[in-house]
Amino acid sequence: MLLLFMSILLLSGCAGENTKQEKAQQALTGRYMERSIELPAGGPWQKMFLLSDGGYALYVEEKPLQLIAADGTQRQANYLWHRNFQYITEVGCAVTMEGDMLLAYIPVLSKAEYEAQGDDFTPIAYAYIDNRGNKRTVTPYGESFSEDMYPDSMVFSPDGRLYIGDSLGNVFHMNVDTGEMSFLFQANSMVQDFCFYGTTMIALDNTKAWLYDTEKNELLEGIPVLDEFVASHQFGRKSIVLCAGREGENCLYIGCRTGLYRYVWEGSLIEQMADGRLLLFGDTTLTPQVIQPLENDEFRVFFEYNRMVELYFDKNLPARPERTLHVYSLEENAYIRYAAQLFQKEHSDVMVQYTTGMDGDNAVSKEDALRKLNTELLADEAPDVMVLDGLDIEQYAQKGVLKKLDDLLEPYVEDGLIFENIVKGMRMTEEESVYAIPMNVWLPSWLTDRKYLEGEENLQDIVEGLEKIREDHPEGSLLILRNEEDLIKKLIFTSLPAWTQEDGSLDTEKLEEFFTAALRIWELNNQGMTEEDWEFLRRELSGCEDDIMMCAASSGLLTWNEAPEHVWVQIGYIYDLYRCLQFLHLHNEDANREEFKKLKGVDMDLWWDSCQGQAQNIFIGRCLTGICEGAKEPELAEEFIQLLLSDTLMEKYWLGEGIPISRQGIASRFDMENTAYGEYLGWTEDFKQHMYIQAFWPNEKEQQHFLDMMENAAVFYQPGTALEEVAMEIGIQVLKGELSPEEGAREVQKKMAIEMEE
């Protein structure tokens, strides 16, 4: 970041040049830091609106608008809450700088009114509530008004004019006194943020910054440097937020994942004021919503998920930390991102640089990302910490890229903090050492009537269990399947580790056995299926890729069993103990059984257990993390791994799907009184009413059963290997009848030989 150089270029020729250049000089010996602001109870707050006195308003649907003074103290609202009229749901709101509110909502209508509106129309009403509590209905009309217009974004300008953007990118002005709607212009896509600079409205979509003169009512020519910035900074749901500078400042402030920026109006450059990697801006689990300039070049920033910070400039810190901890993953990882942010806060003298090979904002393929990574490794530019999801751990270990972690992990194992069997399962190469450790795992599982699969020990037992189910239930689907690929996905991870012999060669007999069993299961499933059954499952499972492999004992069981004739067994994996909020994937046996019996119309002794295939006691490693032998900061890298393994991280179940390898991490999830997520979101005393969990909480027997499954997990499986991809491709051909199981096994062997040569 050439902050000084960019600042001087940017500000030359602008008013106050000398003063601003002096500030840029100071930036060489200082940088922006942040302090967290505790928000009032009653949230989690969804939106923030700036007020004319320097304070702000906080909004969440179905709660009173909260007014906060400029100094952060809570103000007494002088008006009643807007829920003094009936509506079904809130659609959106906008608040003026004086504290008046415009609310869009779906009203409660009589049966006759609904019938008059028609089946495909959902009416949206508007109400204006001033800061004294006076409420009036605003009825939109005019040539530009369409009854099916949905207000995706609404904003008041500083002078009190209301502007609305819809999902098609159309931008309107609504007269809040008369309700008259006027069409202004159409952006390329939905407008994500509005900003006002004098009489110019700036509307951001995901392609550019649209400029509109609100006095002359005309679209203006765009600003190339601003358009380029917008187009190249598309991160998250709301990519960029804008705000005008304080009175007397002829500039805009821009916030996004990469940091805080300043654009001097009519200038040709955009200056980076603060690096997002050192601040909450860089947390990809959060998105900045509003920036508010304060005195003394400080800023207040509101993020989604109830977060607010104030940025202040600390002149005593170096502009950039002298040390850098480089963390790499192929794809974005919320657990690692959060840890990087926390590590950064605890180490002001270190720059935590978290980079991804495929960040979702570019068109880089996995092959290109791997090629770039390997080039950097050969050039002695290894990261300090590597997240190895999607990478071949053993191959990198054999080539000397990864450091042994045995000594680092030994205290955790000795003290019983993490599962010893998981650590042992990660031993590989001739050295029988641990080169990467998963922060969480998935456990292959089944769920059905206990009599069919209880005691199942291998793939043949699964086949025989499904044969019994088909005898008892001749109609409908046995499994949650849309096609041949779904079945191979369900079976492969409990068998693939058994296909490699001690000398590293492929065991074709095992492969043939696998394809034979898979073909038999496919035939059994099809025996009771009609075309209507297939259509039902394809329709219900459309776009639900993850749920195909859902936890074997999850709420999803009921989701896909609305039709009694569908699905008698689940084979998948337990991939999380929570889904969202405090909902547990290991649902109470009794509650599930009773609901299942109602849906099926039969008496079933519903149970779940580990799924065994040709290999036994598999665990699927996730967030696999190691340290590079070529690490420039090996001590920092070890400290980072220790943070990942700490209770601080392991207990944060909302950071991604997975079962933590820490005993305390699991214990915290089993604690019904655990309100950490509610506190994270801003819920306090009313948190319990959001926890609809008591009927589904696992009893002590179920908790112990799950812990036994964790204790027995001993064989590591890593998704995404070349063998998996080839076996998936050939397995589909076998199920389609294009190859016999024997031919399929030989074809896999041939393709893998070619793969190894390449």
C-alpha distance (Angstrom), angle and dihedral (degrees) to the residues before:
residue distance angle dihedral
M1 . . .
L2 3.78 . .
L3 3.79 93.3 .
L4 3.79 97.6 161.6
F5 3.80 94.7 45.6
M6 3.80 93.7 46.1
S7 3.80 92.5 45.7
I8 3.80 93.5 52.8
L9 3.80 92.6 47.8
L10 3.77 92.2 45.5
L11 3.76 97.8 48.6
S12 3.78 100.6 40.7
G13 3.79 110.8 117.3
C14 3.84 92.5 18.0
A15 3.76 128.9 113.9
G16 3.76 115.1 -88.0
E17 3.79 91.8 21.7
N18 3.80 97.3 155.0
T19 3.79 94.0 48.7
K20 3.79 93.4 48.9
Q21 3.80 92.8 46.2
E22 3.79 89.1 53.6
K23 3.81 88.7 54.5
A24 3.79 89.6 49.1
Q25 3.82 89.2 53.1
Q26 3.80 89.0 52.5
A27 3.80 89.3 54.1
L28 3.79 88.6 71.3
T29 3.78 88.8 70.1
G30 3.78 100.2 33.2
R31 3.78 144.9 38.0
Y32 3.76 142.0 -167.8
M33 3.78 118.8 -84.3
E34 3.79 129.0 -179.9
R35 3.77 138.6 -133.7
S36 3.79 121.8 -158.7
I37 3.80 117.9 -117.7
E38 3.78 117.4 -145.7
L39 3.79 109.1 -132.8
P40 3.80 121.8 -145.6
A41 3.79 121.7 -94.5
G42 3.78 118.3 -96.3
G43 3.80 98.5 69.6
P44 2.90 161.7 74.3
W45 3.80 81.3 -170.7
Q46 3.79 114.9 -144.0
K47 3.80 103.2 -172.3
M48 3.79 140.2 24.8
F49 3.81 126.0 -154.6
L50 3.81 126.7 -167.6
L51 3.81 118.9 -123.5
S52 3.81 127.8 -150.3
D53 3.82 94.3 -116.1
G54 3.81 92.3 60.2
G55 3.79 94.2 -97.0
Y56 3.78 128.3 105.2
A57 3.78 143.0 -135.8
L58 3.81 125.6 -128.5
Y59 3.78 122.0 -150.1
V60 3.78 136.9 -167.7
E61 3.77 123.8 162.6
E62 3.80 117.8 -94.5
K63 3.82 92.3 14.8
P64 3.83 132.8 95.1
L65 3.78 116.9 -90.1
Q66 3.81 106.3 -102.4
L67 3.80 118.4 -140.2
I68 3.80 119.2 -154.7
A69 3.80 122.9 -169.7
A70 3.80 122.7 -129.4
D71 3.81 90.9 -100.0
G72 3.82 91.2 53.6
T73 3.78 98.3 -103.8
Q74 3.78 118.8 134.5
R75 3.79 115.2 -106.3
Q76 3.76 125.6 -147.2
A77 3.78 111.0 -109.1
N78 3.81 110.0 -127.0
Y79 3.75 96.5 -155.0
L80 3.76 141.3 58.1
W81 3.74 121.7 -99.2
H82 3.77 117.0 -92.8
R83 3.80 94.0 -118.5
N84 3.78 90.3 92.7
F85 3.78 88.5 105.3
Q86 3.80 132.1 57.5
Y87 3.78 124.4 -98.4
I88 3.78 139.4 147.0
T89 3.79 100.9 -135.6
E90 3.77 140.7 -13.6
V91 3.79 116.4 -110.9
G92 3.78 100.2 -173.5
C93 3.76 146.1 -49.1
A94 3.79 144.2 -144.6
V95 3.80 128.0 -158.7
T96 3.80 127.0 -154.0
M97 3.79 122.5 -133.8
E98 3.83 87.2 -104.5
G99 3.80 93.0 56.1
D100 3.80 100.8 -101.5
M101 3.81 116.1 140.4
L102 3.78 134.9 -144.2
L103 3.81 110.5 -161.0
A104 3.81 126.1 -165.3
Y105 3.78 113.4 -159.8
I106 3.79 145.6 154.3
P107 3.78 106.0 -109.6
V108 3.78 129.7 -143.2
L109 3.80 107.6 -103.8
S110 3.75 131.9 -172.3
K111 3.80 119.4 -108.4
A112 3.79 90.1 -104.2
E113 3.81 91.2 51.1
Y114 3.79 92.1 50.9
E115 3.80 91.7 48.7
A116 3.79 90.1 50.0
Q117 3.83 91.1 52.6
G118 3.82 93.8 56.2
D119 3.80 132.1 -123.8
D120 3.80 98.7 -80.4
F121 3.78 98.8 47.0
T122 3.80 126.6 90.7
P123 3.79 109.3 -170.9
I124 3.81 118.6 -135.8
A125 3.80 118.4 -158.2
Y126 3.79 129.9 -166.8
A127 3.79 129.5 -144.2
Y128 3.81 129.7 -174.3
I129 3.82 116.0 -149.4
D130 3.81 115.9 -175.5
N131 3.79 124.3 -150.7
R132 3.79 91.2 -95.0
G133 3.79 93.7 58.1
N134 3.79 98.8 -102.0
K135 3.77 111.1 145.3
R136 3.77 130.3 -164.0
T137 3.78 134.4 169.2
V138 3.80 118.5 -113.5
T139 3.79 112.3 -151.2
P140 3.82 112.3 -162.3
Y141 3.80 119.3 -140.9
G142 3.79 141.9 153.0
E143 3.77 140.1 91.3
S144 3.81 91.1 -65.7
F145 3.78 94.3 52.3
S146 3.78 121.3 99.1
E147 3.79 121.3 -178.9
D148 3.80 92.1 -136.5
M149 3.83 93.4 55.0
Y150 3.81 110.4 126.1
P151 3.83 115.2 -155.1
D152 3.80 103.1 -135.7
S153 3.79 92.8 169.6
M154 3.80 132.5 18.6
V155 3.80 129.8 -178.9
F156 3.79 139.5 170.7
S157 3.79 118.2 -138.5
P158 3.82 117.0 -132.8
D159 3.82 89.2 -97.1
G160 3.81 92.2 54.4
R161 3.80 102.6 -100.5
L162 3.82 116.5 143.1
Y163 3.79 122.1 -132.8
I164 3.80 125.4 -174.0
G165 3.80 131.4 -164.8
D166 3.81 124.5 -163.5
S167 3.81 132.4 -156.4
L168 3.82 92.4 -93.1
G169 3.80 93.7 58.5
N170 3.81 95.2 -103.0
V171 3.80 114.3 146.9
F172 3.82 121.4 -155.6
H173 3.76 139.1 -179.4
M174 3.81 116.4 -136.2
N175 3.79 121.0 -161.8
V176 3.80 101.4 -138.5
D177 3.81 91.5 -159.6
T178 3.80 97.2 53.6
G179 3.82 104.1 14.9
E180 3.81 92.9 -125.6
M181 3.82 112.4 155.6
S182 3.80 122.2 -148.3
F183 3.82 124.5 -170.8
L184 3.81 112.1 -133.4
F185 3.82 108.3 174.7
Q186 3.80 144.5 -44.0
A187 3.80 121.3 -112.2
N188 3.81 122.6 -154.9
S189 3.81 91.1 -101.6
M190 3.78 140.7 -8.1
V191 3.80 113.3 -41.3
Q192 3.80 109.4 -115.7
D193 3.80 100.0 -173.7
F194 3.80 140.4 12.8
C195 3.79 128.3 -153.9
F196 3.81 132.9 176.3
Y197 3.78 124.7 -143.5
G198 3.78 107.6 -179.5
T199 3.80 106.4 -56.2
T200 3.82 92.3 -19.2
M201 3.78 119.3 100.3
I202 3.81 113.9 -154.3
A203 3.80 114.9 -157.2
L204 3.82 119.3 -172.0
D205 3.77 122.9 -154.4
N206 3.81 122.2 165.9
T207 3.81 93.7 -83.2
K208 3.81 109.4 43.6
A209 3.79 149.7 -23.5
W210 3.82 111.0 -86.1
L211 3.82 115.2 -150.9
Y212 3.79 120.8 -153.6
D213 3.80 127.7 178.8
T214 3.81 105.3 -135.8
E215 3.82 93.0 -165.5
K216 3.80 98.6 48.0
N217 3.82 92.3 32.3
E218 3.77 94.5 -134.1
L219 3.79 137.8 123.4
L220 3.80 112.5 -110.5
E221 3.77 132.5 -147.3
G222 3.77 112.0 -87.7
I223 3.80 128.5 -114.3
P224 3.85 108.6 -113.5
V225 3.80 97.0 -151.1
L226 3.81 91.5 49.5
D227 3.80 92.4 46.1
E228 3.79 91.3 50.4
F229 3.79 91.3 49.7
V230 3.80 92.7 50.4
A231 3.81 93.2 47.9
S232 3.82 92.9 49.2
H233 3.80 98.2 45.2
Q234 3.78 103.6 60.8
F235 3.79 103.0 146.2
G236 3.80 125.7 149.9
R237 3.77 131.3 -21.3
K238 3.80 95.1 -49.1
S239 3.76 104.7 29.9
I240 3.80 103.4 -172.6
V241 3.80 137.4 11.4
L242 3.79 124.8 -158.4
C243 3.77 135.7 -163.3
A244 3.79 134.1 172.7
G245 3.78 119.1 -115.1
R246 3.78 123.2 -104.9
E247 3.77 120.6 -79.2
G248 3.79 109.4 -60.7
E249 3.79 94.1 22.7
N250 3.79 112.2 110.5
C251 3.77 95.0 -157.9
L252 3.79 147.8 90.0
Y253 3.79 125.4 -128.6
I254 3.80 118.0 -143.0
G255 3.79 127.6 -162.6
C256 3.80 127.8 -168.9
R257 3.80 141.4 135.2
T258 3.81 93.3 -68.1
G259 3.79 94.9 53.5
L260 3.79 145.9 -94.8
Y261 3.80 120.5 -33.3
R262 3.82 138.9 -176.6
Y263 3.76 127.5 -146.2
V264 3.81 118.0 -169.4
W265 3.81 107.7 -143.7
E266 3.80 113.2 -99.1
G267 3.80 90.1 8.0
S268 3.80 125.0 128.9
L269 3.81 101.9 -134.2
I270 3.78 138.4 55.7
E271 3.80 116.7 -139.7
Q272 3.79 123.8 -146.9
M273 3.79 108.5 -135.3
A274 3.80 99.2 176.2
D275 3.79 131.6 19.0
G276 3.81 111.3 -123.5
R277 3.79 91.6 -145.2
L278 3.81 89.1 69.1
L279 3.80 94.7 47.1
L280 3.78 143.5 45.5
F281 3.81 88.1 -89.2
G282 3.80 88.2 79.7
D283 3.80 94.2 57.3
T284 3.81 103.7 105.2
T285 3.81 91.4 -163.0
L286 3.81 87.5 68.3
T287 3.78 131.9 54.7
P288 3.82 124.1 -156.1
Q289 3.80 111.0 -119.2
V290 3.82 106.2 176.3
I291 3.81 137.1 12.3
Q292 3.81 119.8 -158.4
P293 3.83 119.0 -170.7
L294 3.80 113.1 -137.9
E295 3.78 134.0 -172.4
N296 3.80 121.8 -71.4
D297 3.81 92.9 31.3
E298 3.79 91.8 -66.8
F299 3.80 125.8 138.5
R300 3.77 138.3 -154.6
V301 3.82 114.2 -145.4
F302 3.80 125.3 -169.5
F303 3.82 118.0 -157.9
E304 3.76 130.6 -169.1
Y305 3.80 116.5 -96.5
N306 3.78 92.6 50.4
R307 3.81 99.5 -68.4
M308 3.79 127.9 143.5
V309 3.80 131.0 172.1
E310 3.76 136.8 174.3
L311 3.79 117.8 -136.7
Y312 3.79 117.6 -143.7
F313 3.78 131.9 175.8
D314 3.81 116.0 -116.1
K315 3.79 107.5 -162.5
N316 3.80 92.8 -171.2
L317 3.79 94.9 66.6
P318 3.80 123.6 81.1
A319 3.79 113.5 -104.1
R320 3.78 88.3 -116.7
P321 3.83 126.4 17.5
E322 3.76 113.5 -106.9
R323 3.83 93.9 -132.4
T324 3.82 125.9 58.8
L325 3.80 128.5 -160.2
H326 3.80 107.4 -158.5
V327 3.81 115.1 -155.2
Y328 3.81 119.6 -176.5
S329 3.79 134.9 -169.1
L330 3.77 130.7 167.1
E331 3.81 91.3 -129.4
E332 3.78 134.9 17.2
N333 3.81 113.5 -76.5
A334 3.82 119.6 -166.8
Y335 3.82 93.2 -157.9
I336 3.80 92.2 53.7
R337 3.80 92.9 41.9
Y338 3.80 91.9 53.7
A339 3.79 91.4 46.8
A340 3.80 90.7 50.2
Q341 3.80 90.4 53.0
L342 3.80 92.0 48.2
F343 3.81 92.5 46.1
Q344 3.80 89.2 50.0
K345 3.80 92.2 53.5
E346 3.80 91.1 50.3
H347 3.83 93.4 47.5
S348 3.78 111.8 47.2
D349 3.81 88.5 169.5
V350 3.81 92.9 60.0
M351 3.80 131.9 71.4
V352 3.80 109.4 -144.0
Q353 3.78 105.7 -152.3
Y354 3.80 110.7 -167.5
T355 3.80 112.0 -175.8
T356 3.79 131.2 177.1
G357 3.77 128.2 -154.3
M358 3.80 92.2 -143.8
D359 3.81 109.0 24.3
G360 3.81 97.6 173.4
D361 3.79 91.3 -114.9
N362 3.78 96.0 84.6
A363 3.78 138.5 46.7
V364 3.80 96.0 -113.8
S365 3.80 112.3 142.1
K366 3.80 123.4 -142.9
E367 3.80 89.9 -109.0
D368 3.82 92.2 53.2
A369 3.80 91.8 45.8
L370 3.82 91.6 51.3
R371 3.78 91.5 46.9
K372 3.80 90.8 52.9
L373 3.81 92.2 46.5
N374 3.80 92.9 50.1
T375 3.80 91.0 48.4
E376 3.79 90.1 54.0
L377 3.80 91.5 47.6
L378 3.80 90.7 52.7
A379 3.81 89.6 49.0
D380 3.82 91.0 55.8
E381 3.81 91.1 -108.6
A382 3.77 96.5 124.3
P383 3.80 119.5 158.1
D384 3.78 116.8 -117.5
V385 3.80 94.9 -125.7
M386 3.81 124.8 28.0
V387 3.78 126.7 -163.6
L388 3.79 102.3 -151.3
D389 3.81 102.2 -162.9
G390 3.79 104.3 134.0
L391 3.83 92.0 15.2
D392 3.81 127.7 100.9
I393 3.80 102.0 -109.7
E394 3.80 97.0 -171.0
Q395 3.78 93.0 48.7
Y396 3.81 92.1 52.0
A397 3.81 89.8 45.6
Q398 3.81 92.8 51.6
K399 3.81 90.5 50.3
G400 3.78 91.1 54.6
V401 3.79 96.2 -112.1
L402 3.82 95.7 122.2
K403 3.76 130.4 62.6
K404 3.81 122.5 -132.4
L405 3.80 112.0 -104.1
D406 3.82 98.9 -168.0
D407 3.82 95.6 107.5
L408 3.79 92.5 44.5
L409 3.81 92.6 51.7
E410 3.80 98.1 40.8
P411 3.85 96.4 87.5
Y412 3.81 91.1 50.1
V413 3.80 90.8 52.7
E414 3.80 95.2 43.4
D415 3.81 91.7 51.5
G416 3.81 92.0 46.0
L417 3.80 92.1 -120.6
I418 3.79 94.7 132.7
F419 3.80 131.3 27.1
E420 3.81 108.9 -84.6
N421 3.81 92.0 -155.5
I422 3.81 90.9 59.8
V423 3.80 90.6 52.3
K424 3.82 91.5 48.2
G425 3.79 90.2 48.4
M426 3.81 89.2 59.1
R427 3.81 94.2 60.0
M428 3.80 111.3 116.3
T429 3.83 146.7 155.4
E430 3.82 122.3 43.6
E431 3.78 87.7 -65.1
E432 3.83 90.7 63.9
S433 3.80 88.7 -141.3
V434 3.79 135.2 142.7
Y435 3.80 113.4 -110.1
A436 3.80 99.3 166.5
I437 3.78 134.5 19.1
P438 3.82 125.3 -152.7
M439 3.78 115.0 -129.1
N440 3.78 89.3 -153.9
V441 3.79 139.0 8.0
W442 3.80 142.1 -153.8
L443 3.81 120.2 -135.9
P444 3.85 121.6 -145.6
S445 3.81 108.0 -124.5
W446 3.77 145.7 165.9
L447 3.78 132.4 -147.4
T448 3.80 126.4 -163.6
D449 3.80 142.5 103.7
R450 3.79 104.1 -33.5
K451 3.82 93.8 -127.2
Y452 3.80 93.1 65.9
L453 3.82 103.6 53.1
E454 3.80 109.5 8.2
G455 3.80 108.5 127.0
E456 3.82 91.6 19.8
E457 3.81 109.4 163.9
N458 3.80 107.4 170.6
L459 3.77 146.9 9.0
Q460 3.79 93.5 -83.5
D461 3.81 90.0 56.2
I462 3.80 88.6 56.7
V463 3.80 90.8 51.7
E464 3.80 91.7 49.9
G465 3.81 91.7 46.6
L466 3.79 91.2 52.7
E467 3.80 90.3 48.4
K468 3.82 88.8 57.0
I469 3.80 91.2 48.1
R470 3.80 90.9 51.3
E471 3.81 90.5 50.6
D472 3.81 90.8 53.2
H473 3.81 95.3 39.0
P474 3.82 110.0 33.4
E475 3.83 95.1 172.1
G476 3.78 132.6 65.3
S477 3.78 133.7 14.9
L478 3.78 123.4 -40.5
L479 3.80 95.8 -158.4
I480 3.79 139.7 24.0
L481 3.80 98.4 -95.1
R482 3.78 137.7 146.7
N483 3.78 97.8 176.0
E484 3.80 146.8 -17.5
E485 3.80 93.2 -73.8
D486 3.80 91.9 60.3
L487 3.80 91.6 57.0
I488 3.81 95.2 49.3
K489 3.82 88.2 49.2
K490 3.79 90.5 55.3
L491 3.79 94.6 50.7
I492 3.78 107.5 33.4
F493 3.79 102.1 74.9
T494 3.83 93.6 58.5
S495 3.81 93.0 50.6
L496 3.81 111.5 30.3
P497 3.85 95.4 80.2
A498 3.84 88.0 61.6
W499 3.80 94.0 58.1
T500 3.81 97.3 75.5
Q501 3.79 117.6 79.6
E502 3.80 125.8 -146.2
D503 3.81 92.4 -94.5
G504 3.81 90.2 53.4
S505 3.80 95.4 -106.5
L506 3.79 124.4 130.6
D507 3.81 118.0 -98.1
T508 3.82 101.5 -136.8
E509 3.81 92.4 -176.7
K510 3.80 89.6 60.8
L511 3.79 90.3 46.7
E512 3.80 92.2 51.2
E513 3.80 89.8 48.3
F514 3.81 89.8 51.9
F515 3.81 94.2 50.1
T516 3.81 90.8 46.3
A517 3.82 91.8 53.4
A518 3.80 92.6 44.4
L519 3.82 90.7 50.9
R520 3.81 91.2 50.5
I521 3.83 91.7 50.3
W522 3.81 90.2 48.3
E523 3.81 90.5 52.0
L524 3.81 92.2 47.5
N525 3.78 91.3 50.5
N526 3.80 92.3 49.6
Q527 3.79 95.4 49.1
G528 3.78 94.0 79.8
M529 3.79 98.6 33.2
T530 3.78 127.0 109.7
E531 3.78 125.6 -167.7
E532 3.81 87.5 -105.3
D533 3.80 89.0 56.2
W534 3.80 91.4 52.7
E535 3.79 91.5 47.6
F536 3.80 90.5 50.8
L537 3.80 94.0 52.9
R538 3.79 94.9 42.4
R539 3.77 90.0 50.4
E540 3.81 95.5 45.5
L541 3.81 93.6 44.0
S542 3.78 96.8 43.7
G543 3.79 109.4 131.6
C544 3.82 93.1 2.5
E545 3.79 100.1 112.0
D546 3.80 95.2 150.0
D547 3.79 93.7 46.8
I548 3.81 91.1 58.8
M549 3.79 85.9 71.7
M550 3.77 94.7 35.4
C551 3.75 125.2 153.4
A552 3.76 110.7 -70.6
A553 3.79 90.1 -127.7
S554 3.76 104.4 39.0
S555 3.74 142.3 125.2
G556 3.78 85.1 -105.3
L557 3.80 87.1 76.4
L558 3.77 89.9 75.5
T559 3.78 94.1 39.0
W560 3.79 92.9 65.3
N561 3.79 96.5 39.4
E562 3.76 102.3 69.6
A563 3.80 87.7 118.8
P564 3.85 110.3 61.5
E565 3.80 93.5 -143.5
H566 3.80 93.9 61.0
V567 3.79 130.1 91.4
W568 3.81 125.4 -4.4
V569 3.78 100.3 -178.7
Q570 3.77 137.8 27.1
I571 3.78 124.3 -147.9
G572 3.77 115.2 -177.0
Y573 3.76 135.5 93.7
I574 3.75 139.7 -76.0
Y575 3.76 98.9 -114.8
D576 3.77 101.2 169.3
L577 3.77 143.3 10.6
Y578 3.78 91.6 -141.9
R579 3.77 131.6 39.6
C580 3.78 102.0 -175.0
L581 3.78 132.3 -25.6
Q582 3.82 104.9 -10.6
F583 3.82 99.2 -34.1
L584 3.77 108.6 135.1
H585 3.79 123.0 -145.1
L586 3.77 90.9 -148.6
H587 3.76 94.7 70.8
N588 3.77 124.6 -166.7
E589 3.78 110.1 -81.2
D590 3.80 96.6 -138.8
A591 3.80 95.7 47.3
N592 3.79 92.0 48.5
R593 3.78 93.5 45.7
E594 3.78 93.7 53.6
E595 3.80 93.2 48.0
F596 3.79 91.5 44.7
K597 3.79 91.5 51.1
K598 3.80 90.2 53.1
L599 3.79 91.9 51.5
K600 3.78 95.5 44.1
G601 3.77 99.0 36.5
V602 3.82 90.0 -136.4
D603 3.79 136.3 97.2
M604 3.82 109.8 -106.0
D605 3.78 130.3 176.5
L606 3.80 92.8 -142.8
W607 3.81 115.6 -155.5
W608 3.81 141.5 154.4
D609 3.78 133.8 -150.7
S610 3.80 144.3 155.0
C611 3.79 114.6 -55.7
Q612 3.81 113.6 -130.1
G613 3.80 123.8 -164.3
Q614 3.77 131.9 162.4
A615 3.80 84.4 -44.7
Q616 3.80 121.1 46.5
N617 3.80 135.6 -139.0
I618 3.77 96.5 11.8
F619 3.78 123.7 -178.7
I620 3.79 122.2 -168.9
G621 3.79 110.0 -139.0
R622 3.79 119.6 -137.6
C623 3.80 131.9 -176.8
L624 3.81 88.2 21.0
T625 3.77 106.6 -167.2
G626 3.79 132.4 -170.3
I627 3.80 142.2 161.0
C628 3.80 123.1 -115.5
E629 3.79 120.5 -122.7
G630 3.79 86.6 -135.9
A631 3.80 94.1 53.4
K632 3.80 112.9 146.2
E633 3.82 90.3 -154.7
P634 3.83 105.7 34.7
E635 3.81 94.2 161.4
L636 3.80 92.2 52.4
A637 3.80 89.2 46.0
E638 3.80 91.2 55.7
E639 3.79 90.4 47.3
F640 3.80 89.4 52.0
I641 3.83 91.5 52.3
Q642 3.80 88.4 49.7
L643 3.80 89.6 53.7
L644 3.81 90.3 51.2
L645 3.80 89.7 53.3
S646 3.80 94.9 45.3
D647 3.80 124.8 107.7
T648 3.80 87.1 -115.6
L649 3.81 89.6 69.5
M650 3.79 101.9 25.1
E651 3.80 92.5 58.3
K652 3.81 94.2 53.2
Y653 3.77 97.2 94.0
W654 3.81 94.1 172.7
L655 3.81 93.7 68.3
G656 3.78 94.3 85.6
E657 3.75 144.5 -44.3
G658 3.77 117.0 -65.2
I659 3.80 145.1 92.0
P660 3.81 109.9 -100.6
I661 3.79 118.2 -122.0
S662 3.80 88.7 -138.3
R663 3.80 120.0 93.7
Q664 3.78 91.6 -143.3
G665 3.80 90.1 51.3
I666 3.80 90.1 57.8
A667 3.81 92.7 42.5
S668 3.79 90.4 54.9
R669 3.79 90.0 53.7
F670 3.78 92.3 50.6
D671 3.81 90.8 51.5
M672 3.79 106.4 102.5
E673 3.80 90.0 -163.3
N674 3.79 92.4 57.0
T675 3.80 105.2 122.9
A676 3.80 97.1 166.9
Y677 3.79 94.7 118.0
G678 3.79 92.2 48.9
E679 3.78 90.0 50.7
Y680 3.80 89.6 47.7
L681 3.79 89.1 55.3
G682 3.79 93.7 43.6
W683 3.79 100.9 -101.9
T684 3.77 113.6 139.6
E685 3.77 127.4 156.9
D686 3.80 94.5 4.8
F687 3.80 94.4 50.4
K688 3.78 95.0 105.2
Q689 3.77 92.9 62.8
H690 3.80 87.6 62.5
M691 3.81 92.3 54.9
Y692 3.80 105.9 87.7
I693 3.76 89.9 171.1
Q694 3.77 113.5 106.1
A695 3.80 94.9 93.8
F696 3.80 91.2 52.0
W697 3.79 103.4 40.5
P698 3.83 114.1 122.7
N699 3.77 115.0 -111.5
E700 3.81 122.3 -130.7
K701 3.80 92.1 -91.6
E702 3.80 92.1 54.7
Q703 3.79 93.0 44.7
Q704 3.79 91.0 53.1
H705 3.80 91.0 45.7
F706 3.79 89.8 55.1
L707 3.81 92.2 47.2
D708 3.82 88.5 52.4
M709 3.79 88.8 54.2
M710 3.81 89.3 52.1
E711 3.82 91.8 48.3
N712 3.82 91.5 52.0
A713 3.81 96.8 47.3
A714 3.79 102.5 110.6
V715 3.82 111.9 145.3
F716 3.80 120.1 76.3
Y717 3.78 120.9 -136.9
Q718 3.78 122.0 -172.3
P719 3.82 117.1 -163.8
G720 3.77 122.5 -138.9
T721 3.81 100.9 42.1
A722 3.80 122.1 146.6
L723 3.82 90.8 -112.1
E724 3.80 90.9 54.5
E725 3.80 92.2 50.6
V726 3.81 93.3 48.6
A727 3.82 93.8 44.9
M728 3.81 90.3 49.0
E729 3.80 91.3 52.4
I730 3.80 94.6 47.2
G731 3.81 93.9 40.0
I732 3.79 91.0 59.3
Q733 3.80 89.5 52.9
V734 3.82 90.5 51.3
L735 3.81 92.5 51.7
K736 3.80 90.0 48.4
G737 3.81 90.1 54.1
E738 3.79 94.4 -114.9
L739 3.82 91.8 118.7
S740 3.81 133.6 22.8
P741 3.83 117.5 -123.4
E742 3.81 89.4 -105.2
E743 3.81 92.3 49.8
G744 3.81 89.9 46.0
A745 3.81 91.9 54.7
R746 3.82 91.9 50.6
E747 3.81 90.9 47.1
V748 3.81 91.6 53.3
Q749 3.81 89.7 49.7
K750 3.81 91.4 50.8
K751 3.82 94.6 47.4
M752 3.80 92.6 47.1
A753 3.82 90.4 51.6
I754 3.81 88.7 55.4
E755 3.81 90.1 45.8
M756 3.80 91.5 53.8
E757 3.81 92.1 49.7
E758 3.81 90.7 53.1
